[in-house]
Amino acid sequence: MGFSFIPFIFFTALWAVVGIVLPFVVPKGPNRGIFQLVLMLTAATCWIFWLCCYMAQMNPLIGPKLSNRTLMLMAKNWGGKIPN
Amino acid sequence: MGSLFRSEEMTLCQLFLQSEAAYACVSELGELGLVQFRDLNPDVNAFQRKFVNEVRRCDEMERKLRYLEKEIKKDNIPMTDTGENPEAPQPREMIDLEATFEKLENELREVNMNAESLKRNFLELTEVKHILRKTQVFFDEAAQGSLVSYPQMADPSREEEQVQLLGEEGMRAGGQAALKLGFVAGVILRERIPAFERMLWRACRGNVFLRQAEIETPLEDPATGDEVYKSVFIIFFQGDQLKTRVRKICEGFRASLYPCRETPADRREMAMSVMTRIEDLNTVLGQTQDHRHRVLVAAAKNIKSWFIKVRKIKAIYHTLNLFNLDVTQKCLIAECWVPVLDMESIQLALRRGTERSGSSVPPILNRMDTFEEPPTYNRTNKFTKAFQALVDAYGVANYREVNPAPYAIITFPFLFAVMFGDLGHGLIMFLFALYMVLKEKPLQAKKTDNEIWNIFFGGRYCLLLMGMFSMYTGIIYNDVFSKSLNVFGSHWSSVYDMNYLMRNKDATIDPKDAYSSTPYPVGVDPVWQFASNKIVFLNAFKMKVSIILGVAQMLFGVILSLWNYRYFGKRLDIYLLFIPQIIFLCFLFLYMVLLMFIKWVSYEATATDERLLPTCAPSILITFINMVLFKPAEPSGNCDPYMYGGQGGLQKLLVVVALLCVPWMLLAKPLYIMRNQRKAHLPLNNHVNAVEENGGAAHADLESGVQNAAPAQQPAHKPAGGHDEEDLQEIFIHSGIHTIEYVLGSVSHTASYLRLWALSLAHAQLSEVLWSMVMRMGLQREGWFGGVAVFLMFAFWAVLTVSILVLMEGLSAFLHTLRLHWVEFQSKFYSGAGYTFSPFAFEVILEQAASSNDD
């Protein structure tokens, strides 16, 4: 399983803070409910969107089809190995 | 309470106002703007109401003010708008105001009249001046050469009208014809000249001689103030008969005739006197204008506040006209809708009003019980207003129904951003909205009629969120103007050696060895941006995301309907509608979403089990279709058509249960109501008293059945027989429609969410095309010319980016988001058949009056 804990934990924690912790510290006032809802929905939508993107790439079924030029540049700049 | 989740709790109140205090109290309530009065005399026409006289006086004052305003605008005097909001004046002050306006209007009218007559005078004199000047030319010309042309017209008998223009020799030469040659001179509008000339020729059979000359400078028409071009003419004729005829024609053509002396000396003298008179007139005219200007400047300072005062008075009397008079004539009775939370401040306002009027008896505010549906009042602020407006554009919520607006605050910008996802375009939108938000006050003060700007400005907070979410989704899609950011380093690498690359033009890199086994942490891996099979990968991802988000939002909508049922105490609907609905949606569509996640997790390129290799990954769509059609999946090769053990059996079970939900939704509720009614009617035959209770219960059930609470004016127990059957039929039909709508809707709405994928694909492709077709052309040139090319191409690209990708694509994504909210989301729980609370508020009235005035 192509799954790395650090980014997953990091993003889940980030949106958990926004969606679960922050709603508790919203100052009291007439708009408290709206603020809480806004925070929770933001966290939920943003997290699920990130998660879908992450999971869709965890186990790629196809690889990118690249031109040889791009591949050479990739090897040169992104540190790929070129056997000879 | 008091939040946006449901509309405010309202109550109908009866208000007793002492006659003397009524005006002040209503004025205070108008400032407060929280009370909606009901018309208690709906069948009394506007002319028979109590305060019709006062309203008429206000109308008259308003007319005078409009006249003043028109005059002020005509003189281009700036009207000072201090932004102050004067209170509605006391009724007794109305007389003062009236007197002031009357005086001003009379003064102005007089000044205008004087100015007009002076101007007319001035015009006449100027025309005379021109006549004298131009005719002098004619006469001079004639003195030299006309005798040659018209010798036969000369008159030898030397009458006193004998004209100089023919000269001595001329008279002598044409001696035989005894002619009396007269002339008239005048001024006529230039465009009438040709017709005038023709008419003269025809009517006088060519026996007149017309000369004309154009006055170069335009003259001002005193009545309209327009500049008109005129011509001077002089007509020579012979005999009295012709003279009258000529005069008549002149009159018919609205030519102004002026007496003109015959002798040059007289004319010169006349010209002199005209000149001095013109000068005198000019000074008088200047003084009149000065006076008018002073009056108008003084009025311009106050006119805005006068307008506000008069409009307030008028609004108060209009409201008082809605009230009922008590039998003793000492008390006015009003009925009004009031938000329960604001009862206190309304009481306070009433007390203030009483104090102001000096009355001793406090007004009485009584809550009343009513069966009427109260108005829907959502208290919004500048942030939530735009979202509430988006919802209200579809339909105003029923009283205390779950309001979709607070959820739309986030879901709307989010779904928009899924379609509009691009960091660059999102940033442009965000910055534009940020500018409007930061410059809110000055921009608000600058009122414009530009509708498009007003729409943008009204939705600035919505735009701000849309921009922010677009930036986030842009990061996830890894799209900045169709380019990618490689922040964390791609998790793909090139594994081919030089030789291979030299021989092959392109190559697909295999996830088995070129992929680092963990995904790019945030968003799509930048390598895909270069890939020629990028769309294959992105389509698979975006389609799945669309369905996942869609099913989530629809589920959310159905769950919101639960809050409605619970709030309105419709327990029956929870069991007979909500549960089958949610089962249907979960067992079919949420299951499909689950399959997507399973597919993401379980199939991989490095799998040791060959049934889990990418080549064996089944299509979710085909799986789902087979599932619904009860078709057994066919294995191909070594692959297992199922993703997990027991999938086939579980799927059959899910579909069967989901299908069982359809008759549940369709029949359970009508059958339940029918049974209850039978029960209610059974005792009817035996004992009448028993009906009272059970009939009431049945009626309560009926009410919940017919969605909108039936008006309570209906008799408590229904007449038996044919009427019942009709009702039942209606319930069956209603339930049928509702079920069909829901079942078909679930399918079509799920498919409808694919627009998220389609639009985001279109947006990404369009921005890529724009880059490769425009921007790249600029970047490919070399040398100094390259610099120029980049400069020009960038301008072109930037214009197209903003106009097409941000504005047009933004609009289309906005509309699709709106549709997703109105149709796909709100149809699950929202009936939107209420009516808005429109309180009596001076603020609203003044705004309306001001905007209608501008038109």
Interface residues (C-beta under 8 A of the other chain):
Chain A: M1 G2 F3 S4 I6 P7 F10 F11 P30 N31 G33 I34 L37 V38 L41 T42 T45 C46 I48 F49 W50 C52 C53 Y54 M55 A56 Q57 M58 N59 P60 L61 I62 G63 P64 K65 L66 S67 N68 T70 L71 M72 M74 A75 W78 G79 G80 K81 I82 P83 N84
Chain B: G2 S3 L4 F5 N381 T384 P406 Y407 I409 I410 T411 F414 V418 Y472 T473 I476 Y477 N486 G489 S490 W492 S493 S494 V495 Y496 D497 M498 N499 L501 M502 N504 K505 D506 A507 T508 I509 D510 P511 A514 Y515 S517 T518 P519 Y520 P521 V522 G523 V524 D525 V527 W528 F530 A531 S532 N533 K534 V536 F537 A540 F541 K544 V545 I548 L549 A552 F597 W600 V601 S602 Y603 E604 A605 P614 A617
